[in-house]
Amino acid sequence: MKTSDWISVKTDLPKISKEDWSSGPFWVYDEEVGQREAGYTKAGKWLDGREYYELNHVTHWMPLPEDPAKGEN
């Protein structure tokens, strides 16, 4: 991931399909807790990807990269 991959929450937010209540996972930057994995809900909330507490100061996000191809070391 490169710093140029960051998307400002002022510019765009993750899309959520009609049948889901959230979208993710994403990599986010929160001004209080730094970088971490998170999900984004239809209620407009960012949730920590491991502990599920609200992240209230997210300024940027980016999709996680694809997993490496099998057999690559």
DAWO-V477466 format. One record per backbone hydrogen bond with DSSP energy under -0.5 kcal/mol. NH is the residue of the N-H (numbers start at 0). CO is the residue of the C=O. E is the energy in kcal/mol with one decimal. If there is no record, write none. Layout:
nh:NH co:CO e:E
nh:NH co:CO e:E
This chain:
nh:4 co:1 e:-2.1
nh:5 co:2 e:-1.2
nh:6 co:60 e:-2.8
nh:8 co:58 e:-2.3
nh:10 co:7 e:-1.1
nh:11 co:7 e:-2.2
nh:19 co:16 e:-1.4
nh:22 co:39 e:-2.5
nh:24 co:37 e:-0.5
nh:25 co:37 e:-2.8
nh:26 co:61 e:-3.0
nh:27 co:25 e:-0.5
nh:27 co:35 e:-3.0
nh:28 co:59 e:-2.4
nh:29 co:27 e:-0.5
nh:29 co:33 e:-2.3
nh:30 co:56 e:-2.6
nh:33 co:29 e:-2.8
nh:35 co:27 e:-1.8
nh:37 co:25 e:-2.4
nh:38 co:46 e:-2.4
nh:39 co:22 e:-2.7
nh:40 co:44 e:-2.8
nh:41 co:20 e:-2.4
nh:43 co:40 e:-2.0
nh:45 co:54 e:-0.6
nh:46 co:38 e:-2.7
nh:47 co:52 e:-2.9
nh:48 co:36 e:-3.2
nh:51 co:47 e:-1.1
nh:54 co:45 e:-2.7
nh:55 co:53 e:-0.7
nh:58 co:28 e:-2.5
nh:59 co:28 e:-1.2
nh:60 co:6 e:-2.1
nh:61 co:26 e:-1.7
nh:63 co:24 e:-0.8
nh:71 co:68 e:-1.8
